[in-house]
Amino acid sequence: MDIQEKVSEFVHKYVELSEEQEKVVVDYALETWQPLGKRVKYLQFLGGTCTGKTRALRVMEAIVKNPLFVYGASSSRAVLGFMNNQHPCTLILEEADLMIEPKEFCEFCGQVIEPEEQRESVFKQILASGASSGNGLIWRRGKNEDGEHEFEFLKIFGHKIIATRGRFDDMALQSRCIAIEMQGNIRSDTPMILDPEFVKDALEISVLLENEFGKE
């Protein structure tokens, strides 16, 4: 059994997908282990409550290169730092549609932002710019000894896997996504919970992939 078959077997065991969707998911995961091209697509799991989105993300976390799993309460500053320092990584966003809404509070100082001054969240900027090589975010780090602002170019290009309840209103952003419609409860042989057996299987497949492709 080759590595693609082993990854397919792992995905099939834990995620409820059609045969076509399963192939898309496996191909995407294996693509993350290849050198980045000039552009990438994002993999988007779509569905309501209890359709298996979070489970799909957890399964993908085990089979993609250098995963970074991000929850809604995660610090955008920390996420950007990790993405830049560990580039290229595979960003995994849960409830991404909620994370990209305009912020009423500053993500760093916690102060209220007036409606006319509200800006797109950092996570939406990451998704908007992170599909093409050469793109990044210009980050203001603070002032130097001369009182001048210092800036840093942060690398955000790379594969991204996201879970959303619906499609993005922003058509340009949606066009960057390969959408997988999650149905849930379509098979009776899928484990009800991700138990210790899943942890064991996930570790084994992660080691196999690292041995096959290497971390670099």
C-alpha positions as CSV (number, residue, x, y, z in Angstrom):
1,M,0.0,0.0,0.0
2,D,1.5,3.3,-1.0
3,I,1.4,6.6,1.0
4,Q,-1.7,7.9,-0.9
5,E,-3.6,4.8,-0.2
6,K,-2.7,4.9,3.5
7,V,-3.8,8.6,3.8
8,S,-7.0,7.7,2.0
9,E,-7.7,4.9,4.4
10,F,-7.1,7.2,7.4
11,V,-9.4,9.9,6.0
12,H,-12.1,7.4,5.1
13,K,-12.0,5.8,8.6
14,Y,-12.7,9.1,10.4
15,V,-14.5,11.5,8.1
16,E,-17.8,11.1,6.3
17,L,-17.2,12.2,2.7
18,S,-18.3,11.1,-0.7
19,E,-15.7,9.2,-2.8
20,E,-15.1,12.3,-4.9
21,Q,-14.7,14.6,-1.8
22,E,-12.4,12.1,-0.2
23,K,-10.1,12.2,-3.2
24,V,-10.0,16.0,-3.2
25,V,-9.2,16.1,0.5
26,V,-6.4,13.5,0.2
27,D,-4.9,15.2,-2.9
28,Y,-4.9,18.6,-1.0
29,A,-3.2,17.1,2.0
30,L,-0.5,15.6,-0.1
31,E,0.0,18.8,-2.0
32,T,1.0,20.6,1.2
33,W,4.1,18.4,1.3
34,Q,5.3,19.7,-2.1
35,P,7.2,22.9,-2.8
36,L,4.8,25.9,-3.0
37,G,4.0,27.2,-6.5
38,K,2.9,30.7,-7.3
39,R,-0.7,30.3,-6.2
40,V,-2.6,28.0,-3.9
41,K,-6.3,27.2,-3.2
42,Y,-7.8,27.0,0.2
43,L,-9.8,23.9,1.3
44,Q,-13.1,24.8,2.8
45,F,-15.4,22.5,4.8
46,L,-18.9,23.9,4.7
47,G,-21.8,22.9,6.9
48,G,-24.0,23.5,9.9
49,T,-23.8,22.2,13.4
50,C,-22.9,18.5,13.8
51,T,-21.9,18.0,10.1
52,G,-18.4,17.0,10.9
53,K,-16.4,20.2,10.1
54,T,-14.3,20.2,13.2
55,R,-13.6,16.5,12.9
56,A,-12.5,17.0,9.3
57,L,-10.1,19.8,10.5
58,R,-8.6,17.4,13.1
59,V,-8.1,14.7,10.5
60,M,-6.4,17.2,8.2
61,E,-4.2,18.4,11.0
62,A,-2.7,14.9,11.1
63,I,-1.9,14.6,7.4
64,V,-0.8,18.1,6.2
65,K,2.7,19.6,6.5
66,N,3.5,21.8,9.5
67,P,-0.1,22.4,10.6
68,L,-1.2,25.4,12.7
69,F,-4.7,24.9,14.2
70,V,-6.3,28.2,15.1
71,Y,-9.5,28.8,17.2
72,G,-11.6,31.9,17.4
73,A,-9.9,33.2,20.6
74,S,-6.4,32.8,19.2
75,S,-4.2,35.9,19.2
76,S,-3.7,37.1,15.6
77,R,-0.3,38.5,16.6
78,A,0.8,35.0,17.7
79,V,-0.6,33.4,14.6
80,L,1.2,35.8,12.3
81,G,4.4,35.3,14.2
82,F,4.2,31.5,13.8
83,M,3.2,31.7,10.1
84,N,6.2,33.9,9.4
85,N,8.8,32.0,11.5
86,Q,7.6,28.5,10.4
87,H,6.9,29.4,6.8
88,P,5.5,27.6,5.0
89,C,2.9,26.2,7.3
90,T,-0.6,25.0,6.8
91,L,-3.1,27.3,8.5
92,I,-6.2,25.6,9.8
93,L,-9.1,27.9,10.9
94,E,-12.1,26.8,12.7
95,E,-15.3,28.9,12.3
96,A,-13.4,31.1,9.8
97,D,-16.5,33.0,8.8
98,L,-16.8,34.4,12.3
99,M,-13.1,35.1,12.6
100,I,-13.1,37.4,9.6
101,E,-15.9,39.8,10.7
102,P,-14.9,43.4,11.3
103,K,-13.7,43.9,14.8
104,E,-15.4,46.2,17.4
105,F,-12.3,46.0,19.6
106,C,-8.7,46.4,18.8
107,E,-7.1,42.9,18.6
108,F,-4.1,44.1,20.5
109,C,-5.1,46.8,23.0
110,G,-8.7,45.8,23.6
111,Q,-10.0,49.4,23.1
112,V,-13.4,50.0,21.4
113,I,-13.1,50.9,17.8
114,E,-15.7,53.3,16.5
115,P,-17.9,51.9,13.6
116,E,-16.5,54.2,11.0
117,E,-12.9,53.2,11.9
118,Q,-13.5,49.4,12.0
119,R,-11.3,47.4,9.7
120,E,-11.4,43.9,8.5
121,S,-9.9,41.4,10.9
122,V,-6.3,40.3,10.5
123,F,-7.6,36.8,9.6
124,K,-9.5,38.1,6.7
125,Q,-6.4,40.0,5.5
126,I,-4.5,36.7,5.8
127,L,-7.1,34.9,3.7
128,A,-7.4,37.8,1.2
129,S,-3.6,37.9,0.5
130,G,-2.3,34.5,1.4
131,A,-3.1,32.6,-1.8
132,S,-0.4,34.2,-4.0
133,S,3.4,34.1,-3.6
134,G,5.1,37.4,-2.8
135,N,2.1,38.6,-0.8
136,G,2.4,39.3,2.9
137,L,1.3,41.7,5.7
138,I,3.2,44.8,6.6
139,W,3.3,44.9,10.4
140,R,4.2,47.9,12.6
141,R,6.4,46.6,15.4
142,G,6.9,49.8,17.4
143,K,9.4,52.7,17.5
144,N,13.1,52.5,17.4
145,E,15.5,54.6,19.6
146,D,15.0,57.5,17.2
147,G,11.3,57.5,17.7
148,E,10.7,56.2,14.2
149,H,8.2,53.4,13.5
150,E,9.7,50.1,12.5
151,F,7.9,47.7,10.1
152,E,8.2,44.0,9.3
153,F,7.1,42.1,6.2
154,L,5.3,38.9,7.4
155,K,5.0,35.8,5.2
156,I,1.5,34.5,5.0
157,F,1.5,32.7,1.6
158,G,0.6,29.0,1.8
159,H,-2.1,26.3,2.1
160,K,-5.1,27.0,4.3
161,I,-7.9,24.8,5.5
162,I,-11.0,26.4,6.9
163,A,-14.4,25.5,8.3
164,T,-17.4,27.8,7.8
165,R,-21.1,27.6,8.2
166,G,-21.7,29.0,4.8
167,R,-20.0,30.5,1.8
168,F,-18.3,33.8,2.1
169,D,-20.2,36.9,0.9
170,D,-16.9,38.2,-0.5
171,M,-16.9,36.4,-3.9
172,A,-13.2,37.1,-4.5
173,L,-12.4,35.3,-1.2
174,Q,-14.9,32.4,-2.0
175,S,-13.2,32.0,-5.4
176,R,-10.0,31.0,-3.6
177,C,-11.7,28.0,-2.0
178,I,-12.3,24.4,-2.9
179,A,-15.6,23.9,-1.1
180,I,-16.5,20.6,0.5
181,E,-20.2,20.4,1.5
182,M,-20.4,18.4,4.7
183,Q,-23.5,16.2,5.1
184,G,-22.9,14.3,8.3
185,N,-24.4,10.9,9.3
186,I,-24.1,9.4,5.9
187,R,-22.2,6.3,7.1
188,S,-22.7,4.0,10.1
189,D,-19.1,2.8,10.4
190,T,-17.5,6.2,11.3
191,P,-16.4,6.4,15.0
192,M,-18.7,8.5,17.1
193,I,-15.8,10.3,18.8
194,L,-12.2,10.8,18.2
195,D,-10.9,8.4,20.8
196,P,-7.4,7.2,21.8
197,E,-7.4,5.0,18.7
198,F,-7.6,8.1,16.5
199,V,-4.7,9.7,18.4
200,K,-2.6,6.6,17.7
201,D,-3.7,6.5,14.0
202,A,-3.0,10.2,13.6
203,L,0.5,9.9,15.0
204,E,1.3,6.9,12.8
205,I,0.1,8.6,9.6
206,S,2.0,11.8,10.5
207,V,5.2,9.9,11.0
208,L,4.7,8.0,7.8
209,L,4.3,11.3,5.9
210,E,7.3,12.9,7.5
211,N,9.4,9.9,6.6
212,E,8.1,9.9,3.1
213,F,8.4,13.6,2.3
214,G,10.5,15.1,5.1
215,K,9.8,18.2,7.1
216,E,11.7,20.5,4.8
